[in-house]
Amino acid sequence: MNASETPVEDLGYEQARDELVDVVRVLEQGGLDLDASLALWERGEKLAKRCEFHLDGARRRIEKALQEDEPEETGHAGDA
Protein backbone atom coordinates (compact mmCIF):
# COMPACT_ATOMS: atom_id res chain seq x y z
CA MET A 1 0.00 0.00 0.00
CA ASN A 2 1.55 3.33 -0.95
CA ALA A 3 1.13 6.52 1.07
CA SER A 4 -1.79 7.85 -0.96
CA GLU A 5 -3.72 4.62 -0.34
CA THR A 6 -3.33 4.78 3.43
CA PRO A 7 -6.52 6.08 5.04
CA VAL A 8 -5.85 9.61 6.28
CA GLU A 9 -7.34 8.81 9.69
CA ASP A 10 -4.59 6.19 10.18
CA LEU A 11 -1.75 8.66 9.65
CA GLY A 12 0.32 10.20 12.40
CA TYR A 13 1.19 13.88 12.29
CA GLU A 14 4.58 13.48 10.61
CA GLN A 15 3.21 11.07 7.99
CA ALA A 16 0.30 13.39 7.15
CA ARG A 17 2.57 16.44 7.04
CA ASP A 18 5.12 14.76 4.77
CA GLU A 19 2.46 13.50 2.39
CA LEU A 20 0.83 16.95 2.34
CA VAL A 21 4.17 18.48 1.33
CA ASP A 22 4.37 15.96 -1.53
CA VAL A 23 0.78 16.71 -2.60
CA VAL A 24 1.49 20.44 -2.73
CA ARG A 25 4.69 19.86 -4.72
CA VAL A 26 2.89 17.72 -7.32
CA LEU A 27 0.01 20.17 -7.63
CA GLU A 28 2.43 23.10 -8.06
CA GLN A 29 4.29 21.25 -10.83
CA GLY A 30 1.07 20.87 -12.78
CA GLY A 31 0.70 18.56 -15.73
CA LEU A 32 -2.11 16.48 -14.22
CA ASP A 33 -5.51 16.19 -15.80
CA LEU A 34 -8.43 17.81 -14.02
CA ASP A 35 -9.69 14.62 -12.34
CA ALA A 36 -6.25 13.70 -11.00
CA SER A 37 -5.65 17.26 -9.79
CA LEU A 38 -9.01 17.35 -8.04
CA ALA A 39 -8.45 13.97 -6.37
CA LEU A 40 -5.01 15.06 -5.20
CA TRP A 41 -6.37 18.38 -3.91
CA GLU A 42 -9.11 16.54 -1.98
CA ARG A 43 -6.48 14.25 -0.44
CA GLY A 44 -4.47 17.34 0.50
CA GLU A 45 -7.47 18.87 2.25
CA LYS A 46 -7.95 15.70 4.30
CA LEU A 47 -4.25 15.62 5.15
CA ALA A 48 -4.32 19.26 6.29
CA LYS A 49 -7.30 18.53 8.54
CA ARG A 50 -5.51 15.49 9.97
CA CYS A 51 -2.49 17.65 10.79
CA GLU A 52 -4.77 20.18 12.50
CA PHE A 53 -6.37 17.35 14.49
CA HIS A 54 -2.97 16.21 15.78
CA LEU A 55 -1.84 19.76 16.55
CA ASP A 56 -5.09 20.52 18.41
CA GLY A 57 -4.61 17.36 20.48
CA ALA A 58 -1.05 18.35 21.33
CA ARG A 59 -2.21 21.86 22.27
CA ARG A 60 -4.86 20.43 24.61
CA ARG A 61 -2.31 18.16 26.26
CA ILE A 62 0.07 21.07 26.81
CA GLU A 63 -2.69 23.27 28.23
CA LYS A 64 -3.77 20.46 30.57
CA ALA A 65 -0.19 19.89 31.75
CA LEU A 66 0.26 23.61 32.39
CA GLN A 67 -2.96 23.76 34.38
CA GLU A 68 -1.88 20.79 36.50
CA ASP A 69 1.43 22.51 37.27
CA GLU A 70 -0.26 25.71 38.51
CA PRO A 71 -0.54 25.93 42.29
CA GLU A 72 -4.10 25.76 43.52
CA GLU A 73 -5.46 28.89 45.13
CA THR A 74 -7.20 28.08 48.39
CA GLY A 75 -8.50 31.54 49.15
CA HIS A 76 -7.12 31.44 52.70
CA ALA A 77 -4.67 34.24 53.51
CA GLY A 78 -2.70 32.27 56.14
CA ASP A 79 -2.22 29.06 54.16
CA ALA A 80 1.29 28.25 52.94
C-alpha positions as MATLAB code, in Angstrom:
seq = 'MNASETPVEDLGYEQARDELVDVVRVLEQGGLDLDASLALWERGEKLAKRCEFHLDGARRRIEKALQEDEPEETGHAGDA';
ca = [
       0.000    0.000    0.000;
       1.555    3.330   -0.953;
       1.132    6.516    1.071;
      -1.788    7.850   -0.963;
      -3.721    4.620   -0.343;
      -3.333    4.776    3.433;
      -6.516    6.083    5.044;
      -5.852    9.607    6.283;
      -7.341    8.811    9.691;
      -4.593    6.189   10.181;
      -1.751    8.661    9.647;
       0.317   10.202   12.402;
       1.194   13.883   12.292;
       4.577   13.475   10.610;
       3.207   11.072    7.992;
       0.300   13.392    7.152;
       2.571   16.444    7.036;
       5.118   14.761    4.769;
       2.458   13.501    2.386;
       0.829   16.947    2.344;
       4.166   18.484    1.329;
       4.368   15.961   -1.526;
       0.782   16.709   -2.602;
       1.490   20.437   -2.731;
       4.688   19.860   -4.722;
       2.893   17.718   -7.323;
       0.010   20.174   -7.634;
       2.429   23.098   -8.057;
       4.294   21.251  -10.829;
       1.071   20.866  -12.779;
       0.697   18.565  -15.734;
      -2.107   16.479  -14.219;
      -5.506   16.191  -15.801;
      -8.433   17.806  -14.016;
      -9.690   14.621  -12.339;
      -6.246   13.704  -11.005;
      -5.654   17.260   -9.794;
      -9.009   17.351   -8.036;
      -8.448   13.968   -6.371;
      -5.011   15.065   -5.201;
      -6.369   18.383   -3.910;
      -9.106   16.542   -1.979;
      -6.477   14.248   -0.437;
      -4.466   17.338    0.495;
      -7.467   18.869    2.246;
      -7.950   15.701    4.296;
      -4.252   15.621    5.145;
      -4.317   19.256    6.294;
      -7.303   18.534    8.542;
      -5.515   15.494    9.974;
      -2.490   17.647   10.788;
      -4.767   20.184   12.499;
      -6.366   17.346   14.489;
      -2.970   16.215   15.781;
      -1.845   19.762   16.553;
      -5.087   20.520   18.411;
      -4.612   17.358   20.479;
      -1.053   18.351   21.326;
      -2.210   21.857   22.267;
      -4.864   20.433   24.610;
      -2.309   18.160   26.264;
       0.072   21.073   26.813;
      -2.686   23.266   28.233;
      -3.767   20.455   30.570;
      -0.193   19.895   31.753;
       0.261   23.608   32.386;
      -2.964   23.761   34.383;
      -1.881   20.787   36.496;
       1.427   22.513   37.268;
      -0.258   25.714   38.510;
      -0.539   25.930   42.295;
      -4.101   25.759   43.521;
      -5.456   28.887   45.126;
      -7.199   28.082   48.387;
      -8.503   31.537   49.147;
      -7.123   31.439   52.703;
      -4.668   34.241   53.510;
      -2.697   32.273   56.142;
      -2.220   29.056   54.161;
       1.291   28.248   52.936;
];
